[in-house]
């Protein structure tokens, strides 16, 4: 990864996409280490995390993560997820934050030198191109290691730099032993939580 110490950077994190990418390469993100990794290498202006939330859920497994990020150097953008039934009668959840991320990136672009996008979504190709036309470097963080790859080919081609998340494991990955210890500590207090608990690990 090429970062320059004097360049102003911002991290734009598509939360659901980064979660799925990290799972596909077999580790959990340590968000404290992630922030520290970029702070040490450049002038970090903003780190913004985007996710949709179910408003009517009694317990949201992502809420502890959102609260921690809010208090520890991240800006968090959320909106209510929408529930609908598809043509086959299946219950679906829709909660894309693509527009919010794109608008924020364009608003901040004049105060940045380098945008780091944590997403493999091909819909962001036009955003990357627009930022480049404003003279900004854009790096995309996703992975080619999974099958199929989590990053869209058109997004990877457009980016100035592609960073495979698997190569950042040593710098931003959570220690599996720490994760298991936390799970055991919480076990007596939590009985009806979903497997999605891993998403809420800080």
N, C-alpha and C positions, 0 to 999 in steps of 0.2 A: 504494500500500500504506500502510495506516495502522498505525503502531507508535508507542507512547508510550515515551519514554526511561526512565521509572521502572517500567514493567511487566516482570514476570518471564515470560520466554517459553521454550519448548522446541520444537525441531524434531524431528519424527518423519518419517523418510524411508523410504518404501517403495522400496528400491533398484531392483528390477526395473522398477517402474512409472515411476520418475523417469528411468531410463535410456531406456526406450521413448518417454517424452514428449519428452525432450531431442532424441532422434533425429528424432522427427516434426516438430519445429520447426527442425531443421537446425543444431544446435550441441551442443558437449560442455560438461558442467558442470566448472567449476574449483572444486573443493571447498574450497580455501583461501580463495578470494574469497567463496564462499557463506557460510562461517562469519564472515568479516570483515564482510560486508554486514549480517548480523543483529546482530553484536556492537556495531556502531556505532550501531544504532538502538534498542536495548533492552537489558535485563539478561538475557543468555542464560544460562539455567540448565543446559540439556542440549541436545545435538544427537546423536540416535541414528539409526543407519543399520541397516536390516534387509535381510538377504538369505539365501537358501538356497544351499548349496554342494554340489557333487558330491564325495563323499568318495573315490571310487575313481579319480578322474581323475589321470593322471600330472602334468598341468599345468593349473591353473585360471587362465584369463585374468583373473579378477576378484581373485585373491589379492594381487597388488601393490597394488591399490586398497584392499583390506581392511586390509592391513598399514599402509599410509600413514595411513588414517583413524584407526586405533587409536592411532597415535603423535602425532596432530596435532589433538587437541581433540574428536574424535568418540567416542562409545561405539558399539560394533559388536555387533549381535545376529545370530548365524547359527545355522542348523541344517542337518542333512543333507537334501539334496533326495532325493525318492523316484522311482525309475524304475519304470514299469509299461507293460504292453501293452494298448491299447484293444481294443474289440470287432472292429475291422477289422484287428488285428494290427500296428498302428503303435506304435512306441516313443514313449512320452511321459514327460516329466519334470514332477513335481509338487513345488512348494516354496513354498507360501504362508506368509507370516509375519504374516498379519492378526491372529491371536489374540495373538501375542506383542506386537505393536504396541499393540493395544487394551488389554491388561492393563497394560503400562507406562504408557500415557497416563492410565489411571484411577488408578494408584498415585501418579503424580506430580502429579495435578491439584490437590491441596490446597496444593501449593507453587508453583503457577503462576497467572498472570493470563491468559495467552494461549497457545494451542496452535497451532502451524503444521504442518499435515499436507501432506506432499509425496506426494500420490496422487490419482488420479482414480477409484479403485475405489468403486463405489456401495455395496459392503458396509460401508463405513465411515460411512454415514449415521447409523446407530443410535449409534455411538460419538460422533459429533459432537453429536447430540442429548443424550446422557448428560452430556457435558462442559458443554454449555450449561446444563443443569439444575443443575449444580454452580456456576454463575455464571462460567464461563470463556468468554472469546471464542475462537472457532476460525476460523482462516483456512485455506483449501485452495489449494494450488499445483498447477496442472495446465495444460491448454490446451484452448481451443476452436478454435484455428487449424487443427489437423489435420483430415483428413476420413477417417473420422468423428472427432468430438471425442474426446480422451482422457479427459475428465471425464464422469462420469455426471451426468445432469441432476438427479437427486434429491440427490446430494451437494452440487452447486453451490447448489441452492436452500436446503439446510439450513445451509450455512456462513454465518458472520457476514460474511465477506469472501472473495471469490474473486480470486486473483491468477493471471493468465495468465503462464506461464513465459516466453513469448516477449517479454514486457515487461521481464523481468529480464536479458535477454541481455547488455546492456552492463555490468551489475553482476556477473554470475556466470558468464558464458560464457568458454570458453577461446579464446584467440587461435588461429585456424586455422594460422597460420604456425608457431607454437610446436609444435602437434601434429605437423605435417609434419616439423619439425626433429627431434623426438623419434623419430619413426618411422624416419627415415634413420639416426639414431645407433644405433638398436637393430637395424637390419636385418642387419648382419654376424653378430650374436650369436644371433639367433633365426631358425630356418628353418621350423619346423613349427607355428607358432602360427595359430590360427583368426582369421577376420575379427572375432571378438568381442574382439580385442585392444583396440579402442577403449574398451571398458568399463573396461579396466585403466588408462587414462590418469589420472594424478593431477591 
